[in-house]
Amino acid sequence: MNNPTRHDPYAPVHKGIRAAHMRCLTAIGAIDVESDPAVAALAADLTDHLAMCAAHLAHENAVIHAALQARRPGAAADAEEDHDDHLGSFQELRRLVERLVAAPAGRRGEPVAALYRRFARFVADDLIHMDHEEHDLLRDLQAVFTDAELQEMEGCIVASIPPAEMVLFMDAILGALPPADRDGLLAAMRAAMPQDAYSELMAGIERRRASRQILQNGA
């Protein structure tokens, strides 16, 4: 069993991804397909979400899986196979987004339904995948790495994320955490980051949330 008192590098980011999955799925299902602004907002939001998901896979492959494979060969094989499947899903979903955007008003019903069903299947697969990581992979990680080593891996990933990509991750994560955890994370970020960088990150998150307001309002 994995130890809940040990460091868990998956918890915050997976909470954020799950929350963003649900938000995007709901937005696709509820969109007014006759509204050009709503379709444009959905396409932009979903494109960003897929980019964040792809970046998350790349981070795990390059840092977490690589380190685990080095100490426990074969331990990350199933997760890496899932990642390969996800890459194919991202390509299909991007094509479906493009198809929806290209469809004229009055002919968007079938493209949005196809996008909704395909995204729902991807979400279902990813929920199972993240559960596997949080149980099987985390157990292996905690068995062969110290908390300090796990924190170093997490820090390596965070340091590699460019500002625009960090906005996507923090937008998802901050909305998914309990208030105490969110406040603690923000306090740690504020202490660790230059003030200008922190302010720009917060402004970027606010711009993203404002840009999808049309979806949240059901317009």
N, C-alpha and C positions, 0 to 999 in steps of 0.2 A: 504494500500500500504506500502511496505517496504521503508525505508528512505535511499536514497543514500548517505546522509551525515553521517549516523551511521556506526559503525564498521560492516564489513562483513567478517566472518571467512571462507566463502566458496570461495571467488573470486580467490585468487592465486592458491589454490590447484586444483580447478575445471578447471581453465584455463590450468594448466599443464596436467591434466588427459585428457581433450579434445584433446590437441595437441598430446599427446602420443597415444591416440586412433587412430587419423588420420594417424600418422606416421606408426603405426603397421599395420593398415588396408592396407595402400599403399604398405608396404613391403611384406605382404602376397600376394597381387594381382600381384606384379611385380617380384617376386622371380624367379630366374633360378633354377627350381627344379632338374636339372641335376647336379648342383654344390653341392657337399657334404659340402664344407665350408659355402656356403650360407645357406643351410638348417640348419646346426648347429648354425650359427649365429642367424638366425630367431628364432629357438627354444629357444635359450638362452634369446634373447631379449623379446620374448613374455612371457616366463615363469616369467621373472622379472617383466614385466608389470602387469601380473595377480596377482603376489604377492603384488605389490604396491597397486593395486585396492582393494584387500582383506584387506590389512592393513588399508586402508582409511575407508572402511566400519566399521572395528572393532573400529577405533578411534571415528568415529561418534556415533556408538552405545554406547560405554562406557562413552563418555563424553557429547557430544551435545544432543543426543536423551535422555539419562538418565536424564540430567538436565531439559530438556524441559518437559518431561513426569511428572517430579516431580512437576512442577509449573502449567502445563496446560495438565492434563491427557488426553491421546488420540491424542494429536497434532502430535505426530511422528509415529502414527500407520501405515499410508500408506507408509511412507519412510522405516520403518522397514520391511514391507512386501516386498517392492522392494529389500531390502538388502538380504532377504532370497532367493528370486528368483535369485539374482546375484550369490549367493554362489553355487547354482545349475549350473549356467552358467559357473562358473570357473571350476567346476569339468568336465563338458563336454568339455570345451576348452582344458584343460590339457590332456584329453584322446586323443583328435584330434591331439594335438601337438605330443604326443607320437606315434600315428599311423603314422604321417608323417615322423618322425625320423626313425621309424622301416622299412619304405618302401624302397626297393632298387631303385636305379636310373632306370628310364624307367617305373616305376610303381607309381610315386608320383603325377600324374595329378589329380586323383580322391581325394586322401587325402587332397591335398592342396586346391582344390576347396571346399571340405566340410568344411575345417577350415575357409576359406575366408567367406563363406556364414554365418556360425555360429557366427564368430566374428563380422561380420557386423550387425547381428541381436542384439547381445549383445550391441554393440556401440549405435545402435538406441534406445534401451531400456534405456541405461544409460544416453544418452543425455536428454531424457524426464525426467528421474529421477532427474538429477542434476538441470534441470530447475524448477522442483517442489520444490526442496530444496531451491533454490535461490529466489523463490517468496513466496510460502506458508509458508515454515518452517522459512525462514529468517524473514518474517513479524511477526510470532509468537515469535521468539527469541527476536527481537527488542522490542516487546511489553512487555515482562516480564523480560528482563535482561537489565542492563545498559551496556554501551560500555566497562566499566572496567571489568564487569563480563564476557562479551563475549571475551575480550582479555585474561582474565585469563584462560578461557576454551581452547582457542587456544594455549596459552602458555603451558598448561598442556599436550596437545597432542604433541606439538613439543618436550617437555622435555622427553616424553616417547619413542621417536623414536630412536632406536639404530643406530649407525653410518652407517652400511651397508645399512639399509633401508632408511636413510636420503639421501644417494647418489641417490637412485631411485627417490625420491620425488623431490629433487633439480634439478636433470638432466631434469626432465619433466617441472618443474615450470620455471626455468631460461630461457628455450627456448621458453616460451609462453608469457612472459611479455614484454611490451613496454620498450625501453631502459631506460627511467627515472625510471620506477618502478623496473626494474632489478638492476640498479645501486644502488638504495636506499636500496633494500633488501640485496644486497651483503655488502654494507657499514654497515648496522645494524648487520648482521651476523658476520662480521669481528670484530666489536666492542664488541660483546657479547661473542664470542667464544675464547678459548685459541688459540694462533697462530698455534700450531701443529695440533689441531683438524680442524681448518679452512683449513689449507694447505692440510691435508689428504682428506678432503671432496672435495676440488677442484680437487685434483689428481684423486680421485675416479670417479668423473664426466668425466674427460678427458679420463680415461681408458674405461669407458662405451661407450663414443662416438667413440673412436677409434675401439672398438670391433665390432661395427655395421657398420663400414665404408664400408664393402663389400656389405651391403644391400643398402646403400645410393648411391654407385657407380653403382648399378645394375649389379654387377658381379654374 
